[in-house]
Amino acid sequence: MGMWSLGLGAVGAAIAGIMLANTDYLLNKPAPATLEYLENADLKTIDDDEKIFKARSLWEKSGAVIMAVRRPG
């Protein structure tokens, strides 16, 4: 009886591990970015003369909206 329960426990642990590895049950849900947060983001140019400006100035002048996402890690 001990070997059956040990084997059943190992199979159950394997199934639980596969389920948790392939689902997002334990992950935090990301918060949507608000307009206030996006318009206050600092943007940098990639030219030789690096300029820093607020994202709000892009859509005030030309209506452009640019989003760059950096993955953590």
N, C-alpha and C positions, 0 to 999 in steps of 0.2 A: 504494500500500500504506500510506503514511503517513496518509492521510485516513481509511482504514478503521480503523486502529488507534486513531487519535485519537477517531473517532466511537464506537467500541466502548468505549473507556476512559470517555468521557463518559456513555454509557448505563449502564455498570457503576457509575460513581460516583453517578449519579442513583438507581439501584436501591438501592445500599448506603445512601445518605442517607435514602431513604424508609423502608427497613427499620429503621435505627437510630433515626429520629425517632419511629416508631410502636411500638417495642418497648421493653422494659426490660432489655435485655442488659447495659447498662453502669451501671445504677443499683444502689446498695447496697440490700440487703434490710433493712427495718426490724426492729429487735429488739423482741420482745414486752415490754410493761411488766410488771414483777413486782409482786406485792402490796406488798412493802416500799416500792417506789418510789411507788406510788399512795397508800399510806396516809400517807406523809410529805409529800405535796404540800400547799402552802399554798393555802387558798381564801380569797377576799375577798368580803365582802358588797357589794351594789351600792346599799345604802341611803345616806342622808345620813351616818349614823354608821358609817363603814367599820370592820369588824371582820375580823381575820385569824385563822384557825384551821386546824388540821390536818384533812385529809380523814378520817382515822381516827375522829375524834369523830362524824362523821355516821353511820357504820354501827354504832358502838358504842351510840348512843342509839336510833336508829330503824331501822336496817337499810337505810338508803337508800344507793344507789350512784349517783353523778353523775360523768359524764365530759364534759369540755369539751376540744375539740381545736382548736388554733390552727395554721393552715397557715403555714409559713414564707414570708416575703417580703412 
